[in-house]
Each structure stands twice: as structure tokens, then as C-alpha cells.
């Protein structure tokens, strides 16, 4: 067959001229008659298979894209909950019943939830935080004799507000077996000097604990709240060691020793336990017992005619008198011929009533107070003005008050009132007594002890 365009000889079955590349107009059929070459048509089955392949490809592409987006989101969440802003934290806390515990804090978006399958607990996120406090003992069984610690692994799950669930990275932490809680209120320190034959012992434990005092089981005396209030005998031998043992379920045993010191006297002398170390009046009755035949001499201020001693029983009493606010020493001695005097000395904190303090208080005279603070020591004043600063020095909290009207006049108040945290800038009325000077911001100002403080009208 010849090409009609260029005349080149072409094969009969050729569709294009090999020389000019033009399409050949016809091809031979089996009957020898030229006819137009026909493209082979696909069958319906073939078209269905082809369409199915296209659909599968699109679906696979969509699934891949979805998984990629999900992986990216999961990766971002993993980073947030491991090294990012949402990484959970663990902090030690004390539970309301004295047990030690830890607070688990998870972070996230408000409305989402954190589900902990190991605990079957769901935590709602509010204010960006979900918090769960667990006592350390809750991670252990009853028998912890051979256990030192527990390694905890939680598998938190984030449940979005729309219900989507995302597994978060495992939360791992280490918990030691806790010691049985024991809080001793009285005595307040581990070593104390006393002048009485018995001493009040007050302590708190977790309800359900077993308590021993010097080997004696006193659990029956512990009330429902875990409070034990009892008395222990104190011998005049110097150190009286009181051993306390507490055993709380799921806790290690706790052991504590307090030392109550009662000196030995050559003459028996003992103060009654009813004698207080606090007084709201200028006088206070002091009673006790000494050896029969011994006499009593009071070294500190007292009412002389109040002294009374029974020579047969040794019972004595007198009325102590307090010359200043705050701490006042009361000291007296038992005397017997041929024997060394037995001396008892203790302090009483004299805090007058508000009515008495108000009646005895002078109006503020700031210029004279700055120069007469030594002569006016223990004199009470009515201090009125805004509290402009607050700070702590040792165990004392100080308030800086401006008592001036037309100019700045500062006094430094050692706050012993019931108002522990006054609002800075607010005006208050304080009844306080003079106690010297105090340096504040490189300048000395009058120092007073505020026994009463209230908002000024």
C-alpha cells in the first residue's frame, strides 16, 4: 500500500506512514476491501473493573491522607503530653486525714476528659486542668513488711468533648511505702522542761491506727477523728523518754521519742497541772505541793498576803502579779533547814482583754513616742491608720502602719492579733504596747506589739 501523501510504500497493516508520519486512510479487511481501522472497544466487565480500580485508588488515597493527618495529630499530642505544655505532673500532698499522697495533674482543653483505665476514673478538664489526689497507701496491699516501693504505670486516654478517643503516652511514677502518720501537738517540741508530775500528751493519727505509748496499747483511747489526748507521768529524774509507736494499715511503722525533763529537787516541789501559762488578768493563782514542813518563798511580784502553806500536807498557794504585757516570769522556792532550796520558774503570757487594753491605751503621740520609747515600754497605744507593708522576721510577722494624718509617721507592729493577714492599704485600729525600736528601710521606728487588730471605722 502506498501513502497518499508522500507515495512511500507502507505495510498493509500500518496505520501511519513511516516516512511522513501521516495517518493512513484505510486498511485491508479479510475480504480485500479497504476500510477504516477500528479501535478495539472495552467490554462492560472491563469498564467495571477499571472503574473499580479507580475507586479503590481514590479510597486508598483518602485513607492514607486520613491516617497521615491522624498520625500528625497523634504525634503532636504525644509531644504535648511528654515534653510539651500538656505533660502531666506529680506533686506530694497531705490528705485531710494526715496521710501522705500525691496529686496527679493533667492538662488539656476545657470540656475534654482524661480517662484512667487502671483506676476506672474519668477526670474532667476545667480551667485547663484535671486533678486527682491519691493517698500513697492506696497503691499498696495490707502487708507491706517486705515492700519498699511501687512503680506505677497509667495509660491515660484523652476523650474530646465530641467523643473522640486518643491514647496518650503512659504516665510512669515511683511511690515509696509511706510511714504511718503521726502528729504530736503536745509537747510541741521533742524536748521540753516541766515542773509538774504529769504532762498532757496530745497527738493525731489516721483513724484505725494502733498506738502504743511506752509499750502500752492505748488504741482504745483514740477517738473517731484519730485524736489521742491523755496524760503521762513525769518523774523528777531528769529525762523522761516517752516512746510513741503508730501502726497504720498499708503503712510502715512510725516511731517517735519525746523527752520531758523534770529536774530532781532536794526538796519535793511540784506545780499543779491546772496552773496555766496564759492569763487575761493582771493576777493569777499559783498552786502546788511541797514536802510537809517546808516553807514557800516567792521571788517575783505577787500579793504577799495571798501566800499560804499547809505545814501538814505541803499544799501551798499564792497570787502572782504581772507587771507587763506579754511574757512574765513566775519564780518561787521551797525552803527547809539543812536542805538545798528547790526552785520552780515558769513564764506566763499576760494578754489583757480588749476592754482593758482599750481603757488603758493612750492616744497616739508620735513625736514623743519616737524619743520616749524606752520610758514608755509596755505602755499601750491606740494605733490607727493604713497597713502599708507586711513582712516576717524569724517567727514574727510585722505590719508597717502609717499613723500620721498630715505626714508619714510609721510604727512597726509585731502582730500577735487574730487577724493574721490584713489587707495592705486598708485602714486598721490596733491596740498595741511599746516594745522598743525596729529598723525598717534603713531607719529606726517605734516597735509595738499588737494584741488586737480590727478594721478601722
C-alpha positions as CSV (number, residue, x, y, z in Angstrom):
1,X,0.0,0.0,0.0
2,X,1.3,3.5,-0.9
3,X,1.0,6.6,1.3
4,X,-1.4,9.0,-0.4
5,X,0.7,11.9,1.0
6,X,4.2,11.1,0.1
7,X,4.0,8.0,-2.1
8,X,6.1,5.8,0.2
9,X,5.4,2.1,0.3
10,X,3.8,1.1,3.6
11,X,2.8,-2.3,5.0
12,X,-0.8,-3.2,4.6
13,X,-1.5,-3.3,8.4
14,X,0.3,0.0,9.0
15,X,-1.8,2.8,10.5
16,X,0.8,5.6,10.0
17,X,3.2,6.3,7.1
18,X,6.8,5.6,8.4
19,X,8.1,8.4,6.3
20,X,5.8,11.4,6.7
21,X,4.0,10.1,9.8
22,X,0.6,10.9,8.3
23,X,-2.3,8.6,9.2
24,X,-3.2,6.1,6.5
25,X,-6.8,6.4,5.4
26,X,-7.7,2.8,5.3
27,X,-6.6,-0.8,6.0
28,X,-7.4,-4.0,4.2
29,X,-10.0,-6.3,5.6
30,X,-10.1,-10.1,5.2
31,X,-12.3,-9.6,2.1
32,X,-9.8,-7.4,0.4
33,X,-11.9,-4.3,0.6
34,X,-10.3,-1.3,2.3
35,X,-12.0,0.0,5.3
36,X,-11.2,2.4,8.2
37,X,-9.2,0.7,11.1
38,X,-11.4,0.4,14.2
39,X,-10.1,0.8,17.8
40,X,-11.0,-2.2,19.9
41,X,-13.8,-1.4,22.4
42,X,-13.7,-2.5,26.1
43,X,-16.4,-4.8,27.3
44,X,-18.8,-3.7,30.2
45,X,-16.9,-6.1,32.5
46,X,-13.6,-4.4,31.7
47,X,-15.1,-1.0,32.2
48,X,-16.5,-2.0,35.6
49,X,-13.1,-3.4,36.6
50,X,-11.3,-0.2,35.5
51,X,-13.8,2.0,37.4
52,X,-13.4,-0.2,40.5
53,X,-9.7,0.2,40.4
54,X,-10.1,4.0,40.2
55,X,-12.5,4.0,43.2
56,X,-10.1,1.7,45.2
57,X,-7.2,4.1,44.4
58,X,-9.2,7.1,45.5
59,X,-10.3,5.3,48.7
60,X,-6.8,4.2,49.4
61,X,-5.5,7.8,48.8
62,X,-8.2,9.1,51.2
63,X,-7.4,6.5,53.9
64,X,-3.7,7.3,53.6
65,X,-4.4,11.0,53.9
66,X,-6.7,10.4,56.9
67,X,-4.1,8.2,58.6
68,X,-1.4,10.8,57.9
69,X,-3.5,13.6,59.4
70,X,-4.3,11.3,62.4
71,X,-0.6,10.4,62.8
72,X,0.4,14.1,62.7
73,X,-2.3,14.9,65.3
74,X,-1.2,11.9,67.5
75,X,2.5,12.9,67.1
76,X,1.6,16.5,68.2
77,X,-0.4,15.2,71.2
78,X,2.4,12.8,72.1
79,X,4.8,15.7,72.2
80,X,2.4,17.8,74.2
81,X,1.9,15.1,76.8
82,X,5.5,14.1,77.1
83,X,7.7,17.2,76.7
84,X,5.2,19.9,75.9
85,X,2.8,22.1,77.8
86,X,0.4,19.2,78.5
87,X,2.9,16.9,80.1
88,X,1.3,15.6,83.4
89,X,2.9,16.4,86.7
90,X,3.1,14.7,90.1
91,X,3.3,16.6,93.4
92,X,3.3,15.5,97.0
93,X,0.3,16.5,99.1
94,X,-1.0,15.7,102.6
95,X,-4.5,14.4,102.7
96,X,-7.2,15.7,105.1
97,X,-6.7,12.6,107.3
98,X,-2.9,13.2,107.7
99,X,-2.0,10.5,105.1
100,X,0.7,11.4,102.6
101,X,-0.3,11.3,99.0
102,X,0.4,12.7,95.5
103,X,-1.7,14.9,93.2
104,X,-1.7,13.9,89.5
105,X,-2.4,16.9,87.3
106,X,-3.3,16.5,83.7
107,X,-3.7,19.4,81.3
108,X,-5.9,20.0,78.2
109,X,-8.8,21.9,76.8
110,X,-11.9,22.7,78.8
111,X,-14.7,20.1,78.2
112,X,-12.3,17.3,77.4
113,X,-11.8,14.3,79.8
114,X,-8.9,12.2,80.9
115,X,-9.8,8.5,81.4
116,X,-7.5,6.3,83.5
117,X,-8.5,2.6,82.8
118,X,-6.2,1.2,85.5
119,X,-8.3,3.2,88.1
120,X,-11.5,3.3,86.2
121,X,-11.6,7.0,86.8
122,X,-12.6,9.8,84.4
123,X,-11.3,13.4,85.1
124,X,-13.0,16.4,83.6
125,X,-10.7,19.2,82.4
126,X,-11.8,22.6,83.8
127,X,-9.7,25.7,83.7
128,X,-7.2,23.7,81.6
129,X,-6.5,21.3,84.5
130,X,-7.8,17.9,85.7
131,X,-6.5,17.0,89.2
132,X,-6.7,13.7,91.1
133,X,-5.3,13.2,94.6
134,X,-4.4,9.6,95.7
135,X,-3.1,8.6,99.1
136,X,0.3,6.8,98.7
137,X,-1.0,3.9,100.8
138,X,-3.7,3.2,98.2
139,X,-1.1,1.8,95.8
140,X,-0.2,-1.0,98.3
141,X,-1.8,-4.0,99.9
142,X,-2.3,-4.6,103.6
143,X,1.0,-6.4,104.1
144,X,3.9,-4.0,103.3
145,X,6.5,-5.7,105.5
146,X,8.6,-6.8,102.5
147,X,7.8,-4.0,100.2
148,X,9.8,-0.8,99.8
149,X,8.2,1.0,96.8
150,X,5.8,0.6,93.9
151,X,6.4,1.6,90.3
152,X,3.1,2.8,88.8
153,X,2.2,3.0,85.1
154,X,-1.1,4.6,84.0
155,X,-2.4,4.6,80.4
156,X,-4.4,7.8,80.2
157,X,-6.9,8.3,77.3
158,X,-8.0,11.7,76.1
159,X,-11.7,11.9,75.3
160,X,-12.6,15.1,73.5
161,X,-15.8,17.0,74.0
162,X,-17.1,15.4,70.8
163,X,-16.3,11.9,72.0
164,X,-13.0,11.3,70.0
165,X,-10.7,9.0,72.0
166,X,-6.9,9.3,71.8
167,X,-4.4,7.1,73.7
168,X,-1.9,9.3,75.5
169,X,1.7,8.3,76.4
170,X,2.0,6.1,79.5
171,X,2.4,8.1,82.8
172,X,5.0,6.4,85.0
173,X,6.0,7.3,88.6
174,X,7.5,5.9,91.7
175,X,5.9,5.7,95.1
176,X,7.6,4.7,98.4
177,X,5.8,2.9,101.1
178,X,4.6,5.7,103.4
179,X,5.3,5.9,107.1
180,X,2.3,5.8,109.5
181,X,1.2,9.4,110.0
182,X,1.9,10.8,113.5
183,X,1.4,14.5,114.5
184,X,2.3,15.4,118.1
185,X,0.6,18.6,119.3
186,X,1.7,18.4,123.0
187,X,4.5,18.7,123.6
188,X,5.1,21.0,120.7
189,X,8.9,20.2,120.7
190,X,10.8,17.0,121.0
191,X,12.4,18.1,124.3
192,X,10.6,20.2,127.0
193,X,11.3,21.1,130.6
194,X,8.3,20.8,133.1
195,X,7.7,21.3,136.8
196,X,4.6,19.0,137.1
197,X,4.2,15.3,137.9
198,X,2.0,14.7,134.9
199,X,2.0,16.2,131.4
200,X,-0.7,16.3,128.8
201,X,0.1,14.2,125.7
202,X,-1.9,15.1,122.6
203,X,-1.3,13.5,119.2
204,X,-3.2,12.8,116.0
205,X,-3.1,9.6,113.8
206,X,-5.1,8.2,111.0
207,X,-8.3,6.7,112.3
208,X,-7.9,2.9,112.5
209,X,-4.3,3.1,113.6
210,X,-2.8,1.1,116.5
211,X,-1.0,3.4,119.0
212,X,1.5,2.5,121.7
213,X,2.8,4.9,124.4
214,X,5.9,3.5,126.2
215,X,4.8,0.0,125.1
216,X,1.2,0.3,126.3
217,X,-1.5,-0.1,123.7
218,X,-3.7,3.0,124.0
219,X,-5.6,2.5,120.8
220,X,-8.9,2.4,122.7
221,X,-8.4,6.0,123.8
222,X,-8.1,7.2,120.2
223,X,-11.3,8.9,119.1
224,X,-13.0,8.6,115.7
225,X,-11.1,11.5,114.3
226,X,-7.7,10.0,115.3
227,X,-7.1,12.2,118.3
228,X,-5.4,10.9,121.4
229,X,-5.4,13.1,124.4
230,X,-4.0,11.7,127.6
231,X,-1.6,12.3,130.5
232,X,1.8,10.8,131.1
233,X,3.6,10.6,134.4
234,X,6.7,12.7,134.7
235,X,9.2,11.6,137.4
236,X,11.7,14.0,139.0
237,X,14.7,12.1,137.4
238,X,15.7,14.5,134.7
239,X,14.9,13.0,131.2
240,X,11.6,11.1,130.9
241,X,11.7,9.5,127.5
242,X,8.2,8.9,126.0
243,X,8.2,6.4,123.1
244,X,5.4,6.6,120.6
245,X,4.7,3.9,118.1
246,X,2.0,4.1,115.4
247,X,1.0,1.3,113.1
248,X,-1.4,2.2,110.3
249,X,-2.7,-0.3,107.7
250,X,-0.7,-0.1,104.3
251,X,2.0,2.0,106.0
252,X,5.4,1.4,107.6
253,X,5.5,1.6,111.4
254,X,6.3,5.1,112.8
255,X,8.3,5.6,116.0
256,X,9.0,8.9,117.7
257,X,10.5,9.8,121.1
258,X,9.8,12.9,123.1
259,X,11.8,13.9,126.1
260,X,10.1,15.5,129.1
261,X,12.6,16.9,131.6
262,X,11.7,17.2,135.2
263,X,14.7,18.1,137.4
264,X,15.3,16.3,140.7
265,X,15.0,18.6,143.7
266,X,16.5,18.1,147.2
267,X,13.0,19.1,148.5
268,X,9.9,17.8,146.8
269,X,8.2,20.6,145.0
270,X,5.5,20.2,142.3
271,X,3.3,22.7,140.5
272,X,-0.4,21.7,139.9
273,X,-1.2,20.9,136.2
274,X,-4.2,23.4,136.5
275,X,-1.7,26.3,136.6
276,X,-1.8,27.9,133.1
277,X,0.9,29.7,131.1
278,X,-1.7,32.1,129.8
279,X,-3.6,34.9,131.6
280,X,-6.0,37.6,130.6
281,X,-5.9,39.2,134.0
282,X,-3.0,41.0,135.9
283,X,-3.1,38.4,138.6
284,X,-3.2,34.6,138.6
285,X,-3.5,31.9,141.3
286,X,-0.5,29.6,141.6
287,X,-0.9,26.3,143.5
288,X,1.1,23.2,144.1
289,X,2.6,20.8,146.7
290,X,5.8,20.6,148.6
291,X,7.2,18.5,151.5
292,X,5.3,18.8,154.8
293,X,7.2,21.2,157.0
294,X,8.8,23.2,154.1
295,X,8.1,26.9,153.6
296,X,7.5,28.7,150.3
297,X,9.2,31.9,149.2
298,X,8.1,33.8,146.1
299,X,10.9,35.7,144.3
300,X,8.8,37.5,141.7
301,X,5.9,40.0,142.0
302,X,2.9,38.7,143.9
303,X,0.4,39.6,146.5
304,X,2.2,38.9,149.8
305,X,-0.9,38.3,151.9
306,X,-2.1,35.6,149.4
307,X,0.8,33.2,150.2
308,X,-0.5,30.2,152.2
309,X,1.3,26.9,153.1
310,X,-0.2,23.9,154.9
311,X,2.6,22.5,157.1
312,X,0.8,19.2,157.4
313,X,0.2,18.4,153.7
314,X,2.6,20.7,152.0
315,X,-0.2,22.3,149.9
316,X,0.6,25.9,149.0
317,X,-0.9,28.8,147.0
318,X,-0.2,32.4,146.2
319,X,-1.4,35.0,143.7
320,X,1.2,36.1,141.1
321,X,1.0,39.6,139.8
322,X,2.1,40.6,136.3
323,X,3.8,44.0,135.7
324,X,3.9,43.9,131.9
325,X,2.1,42.6,128.9
326,X,3.5,39.5,127.2
327,X,5.8,37.1,128.9
328,X,6.1,37.4,132.7
329,X,8.3,35.1,134.9
330,X,6.9,33.5,138.0
331,X,9.6,32.1,140.3
332,X,9.3,30.6,143.8
333,X,11.2,28.2,146.0
334,X,10.7,25.6,148.8
335,X,12.9,26.1,151.8
336,X,13.7,23.5,154.5
337,X,16.6,23.8,157.0
338,X,19.6,21.6,156.0
339,X,18.3,21.1,152.5
340,X,19.1,22.8,149.2
341,X,16.3,25.0,148.0
342,X,14.0,23.7,145.3
343,X,13.3,26.4,142.7
344,X,10.5,26.4,140.1
345,X,10.5,29.1,137.4
346,X,8.0,29.4,134.6
347,X,6.6,32.0,132.2
348,X,3.1,33.3,131.9
349,X,1.9,35.2,128.8
350,X,-0.3,38.1,130.0
351,X,-2.7,39.2,127.3
352,X,-5.3,41.6,128.7
353,X,-8.8,41.7,127.4
354,X,-9.8,44.0,124.6
355,X,-11.8,46.1,127.1
356,X,-8.9,46.5,129.4
357,X,-6.5,47.2,126.6
358,X,-8.8,49.9,125.2
359,X,-9.3,51.5,128.6
360,X,-5.6,51.7,129.3
361,X,-4.5,52.8,125.8
362,X,-3.1,56.3,125.2
363,X,-3.9,58.3,122.1
364,X,-1.1,58.3,119.6
365,X,1.6,61.0,120.3
366,X,4.1,60.1,117.6
367,X,6.8,62.7,118.2
368,X,7.0,61.8,121.9
369,X,6.9,58.1,121.2
370,X,9.9,58.3,118.9
371,X,12.0,59.7,121.8
372,X,10.3,58.2,124.8
373,X,10.0,54.6,123.7
374,X,12.3,53.3,126.4
375,X,10.5,55.1,129.2
376,X,7.1,54.1,127.7
377,X,7.9,50.4,127.4
378,X,4.8,48.3,127.9
379,X,2.5,51.4,127.6
380,X,-0.4,50.6,125.3
381,X,-1.4,52.9,122.5
382,X,-4.3,53.1,120.0
383,X,-2.7,53.0,116.6
384,X,-4.9,53.9,113.7
385,X,-4.0,54.1,110.0
386,X,-3.4,52.1,106.8
387,X,-1.2,49.0,106.8
388,X,1.3,49.7,104.0
389,X,3.6,46.7,104.3
390,X,3.9,43.3,105.9
391,X,7.0,41.0,106.4
392,X,8.3,38.2,108.5
393,X,11.4,38.2,110.6
394,X,12.1,34.8,112.2
395,X,8.8,33.6,113.7
396,X,7.3,37.1,114.0
397,X,5.1,38.7,111.4
398,X,5.4,42.5,111.3
399,X,3.0,45.1,110.0
400,X,4.0,48.6,109.0
401,X,1.3,51.1,109.8
402,X,1.2,54.8,108.9
403,X,-0.4,56.6,111.9
404,X,0.2,60.1,110.6
405,X,-2.6,62.4,109.5
406,X,-0.8,65.2,107.6
407,X,2.6,63.5,107.2
408,X,4.0,60.0,107.1
409,X,4.5,58.5,110.6
410,X,5.4,54.8,110.7
411,X,5.2,52.3,113.5
412,X,6.3,48.7,113.3
413,X,3.7,46.3,114.8
414,X,4.6,42.8,115.9
415,X,1.3,41.2,115.0
416,X,0.0,38.9,117.8
417,X,-3.6,39.5,117.0
418,X,-6.2,37.1,115.5
419,X,-6.0,39.0,112.1
420,X,-3.1,37.1,110.5
421,X,-3.3,38.6,107.0
422,X,-4.6,42.2,106.9
423,X,-5.2,43.8,103.5
424,X,-2.4,46.2,102.5
425,X,-3.7,49.7,102.0
426,X,-6.7,49.3,104.3
427,X,-7.1,51.3,107.5
428,X,-7.0,49.4,110.8
429,X,-7.2,50.2,114.5
430,X,-4.6,48.3,116.6
431,X,-4.2,48.2,120.4
432,X,-0.5,47.6,121.0
433,X,2.1,48.1,123.7
434,X,5.5,49.7,123.2
435,X,8.4,47.2,122.9
436,X,11.4,49.3,121.7
437,X,12.6,50.2,118.2
438,X,12.9,48.3,114.9
439,X,14.9,49.2,111.8
440,X,12.8,49.4,108.6
441,X,14.3,50.6,105.3
442,X,17.4,51.8,107.0
443,X,15.6,53.9,109.6
444,X,14.5,53.2,113.2
445,X,10.8,53.4,114.0
446,X,8.9,52.6,117.2
447,X,8.2,48.9,117.7
448,X,4.9,47.9,119.3
449,X,3.2,44.5,119.9
450,X,-0.3,44.5,118.5
451,X,-2.6,42.3,120.6
452,X,-5.8,43.4,118.9
453,X,-6.3,44.5,115.4
454,X,-9.6,45.3,113.6
455,X,-10.7,47.3,110.6
456,X,-11.0,51.0,111.4
457,X,-14.4,52.6,111.2
